[in-house]
């Protein structure tokens, strides 16, 4: 009976996955929503059954994806499956929401890496070269537009600075993939909670944002990346490239930690809920100033245990 139910659920989830994949591949507008929902069948199935059953579903769906969507569908199907499986397995193991989020992020990173490699070797598409070409075209158009207006010396220098910054964008592609994976994992996990709560009467939910706490090791990663960035002078060095990407990714996480502390502080001190919201809005309006301040708050929160001291004092 259990085997029959497992097979029936696998067939049903595979059918839902393929239906979503077809919509994602061939139907405009709706493809946006289908792509977002695509990992959920794997989340639901992996949360219920063991890896052997999940592996069988993965194999079946990839074969069906090849039949219904040709080779183009494979990277989309694999990426969604990896992320969904990692989140589902984490739910089955009863990991915390943030551990589940981290697990899902790893899954989507692996999925996007597969897309990158698959595109390179099967379709002969080099995403770095494509990005460089897009940047060159955009800069050329910008130069043509501003040349008709005329630039003074200061504006010309600003234009050159902007060109140098844009040309560095491909170097940050690894961090960009990681950031995209973080958001994809969050959206997938949040939607999966809604689905599982509805169909299985579960009570999955994210804890309040104010309770988010990153491990202390994050600070050490940030510190070593900062040191490497200061002492490695070779612009083409892989160490410098890795350090810059780590700084970008960890900096984002520390910024989130800083916002989390502001929400925690407002809650603990019974302050208006508008205060942390205003802090977020001001940061979005003045990112070049506020991001560093919020990041510093996150570092102090993690490194000095400010939150724990406040909690002990309140007791």
Protein Blocks (a to p, Z undefined) as FASTA:
>chain_A
ZZmmmmmmmmmmmmmmmmmmmmmmmmghjlmmmmmmmmmmmmmmmmmmcfklmmmmmmmm
mmmmmmmnojmlmmmmmmmmmmmmmmmmmmmnopafklmmmmmmmmmmmmmmmmmmmmmm
mnopafklmmmmmmmmmmmmmmmmmmmnopafklmmmmmmmmmmmmmmmmmmmmmmmmmm
mmmmmmmmmmmmmmmmmmnopabdcddfklpccdfklmmmmmmmmmmmmmmmblkbmklm
mmmmmmmmmmmmmmmmmmmmmmmmmmmnopafklmmmmmmmmmmmmmlmmmmmmmmmmmm
mmnommmmmmmmmZZ
